[in-house]
Amino acid sequence: MLPTLFRIGHFSVSTYGVLVAAAALVAGWVAARGFREHGLGSDAAWRLFVYALIGGFAGGRLYYVLLYGDPGALLARGGFVWYGGLIGGAAAVWFAIRRKRLPLGVAADAFAPALALGQGIGRIGCFFSGDSYGLPSDLPWAVAFPRGAPPSTAGVLRSEFGVMLPSDIPDSTLVAVHPTMLYSALALSLIFTVLWALRRRSVPAGWLFALYLVLTGIERFFVEFVRAKDDRLLWGFTTAQAIAAVAIVGGSTLLLLLALRARRGMRPVVAGAG
């Protein structure tokens, strides 16, 4: 773990904050390149990116407040949920795209690889801060988080996540857990690679973003099985898995509709930049 990257007097810079900032800049650059390749101009991408940051931050905080019933998180340093950020950011970008009268499907496709890459880098930041880790594990790559948010002690796993551990393990015992942040980071890096490789294909506008929804939904759905969570619903599924299922179904439906429209000639196929 490396929660603090460096200190200057009483001022500290967190590794998580640096990586989140890096994720935003890299994602913005990738989105700008995608916009240029689709003939929309990189300036439009950066303007939309500002909307995405504002909407994503607000959505992530509001989702956290609704999920945990903690209004104080609105002004706190922590307290952010990715899916809330995705929903808030998407709503803000949709509003901006409509306002600027940009082609919605083309703009969404240009953003898709950037979203996957930015999310993956952000997950690495979660690893260094010890946030969003998994259930206890004896695998060789399992990691203990003594300064995690919260620490991965037996007591925390029992009280906050409802993990059943042998009664002879003291609450103060540090427990090795699945590094689920790295699982997500690896999966999202692969998703970015796939989306980036497919961006030049001649496909209907919106197809790449629909594929992003399906792939990231699958990633989150399966990683949640080994996450330490306190919001499990029916049959042990989490709230994030429910949202992931909606993303998978929604993305799959959009892929099907776009394929049918393209086959019937209802909408022209948009060629990827060559």
Stockholm file with secondary structure:
# STOCKHOLM 1.0

chainA/1-274         MLPTLFRIGHFSVSTYGVLVAAAALVAGWVAARGFREHGLGSDAAWRLFVYALIGGFAGGRLYYVLLYGDPGALLARGGFVWYGGLIGGAAAVWFAIRRKRLPLGVAADAFAPALALGQGIGRIGCFFSGDSYGLPSDLPWAVAFPRGAPPSTAGVLRSEFGVMLPSDIPDSTLVAVHPTMLYSALALSLIFTVLWALRRRSVPAGWLFALYLVLTGIERFFVEFVRAKDDRLLWGFTTAQAIAAVAIVGGSTLLLLLALRARRGMRPVVAGAG
#=GR chainA/1-274 SS CCSEEEEETTEEEEHHHHHHHHHHHHHHHHHHHHHHHTTSCHHHHHHHHHHHHHHHHHHHHHHHHHHHTCGGGGSSSCCCCHHHHHHHHHHHHHHHHHHHTCCHHHHHHHHHHHHHHHHHHHHHHHHHHTCSCBSBCCSTTCBCCTTSSSCCBHHHHHHHHCCCCCTTSCTTCBCCBCCHHHHHHHHHHHHHHHHHHHTTSCBCTTHHHHHHHHHHHHHHHHHGGGBCCSCBCGGGCBHHHHHHHHHHHHHHHHHHHHHHHHHHTSSCCBCCCC
#=GC SS_cons         CCSEEEEETTEEEEHHHHHHHHHHHHHHHHHHHHHHHTTSCHHHHHHHHHHHHHHHHHHHHHHHHHHHTCGGGGSSSCCCCHHHHHHHHHHHHHHHHHHHTCCHHHHHHHHHHHHHHHHHHHHHHHHHHTCSCBSBCCSTTCBCCTTSSSCCBHHHHHHHHCCCCCTTSCTTCBCCBCCHHHHHHHHHHHHHHHHHHHTTSCBCTTHHHHHHHHHHHHHHHHHGGGBCCSCBCGGGCBHHHHHHHHHHHHHHHHHHHHHHHHHHTSSCCBCCCC
//
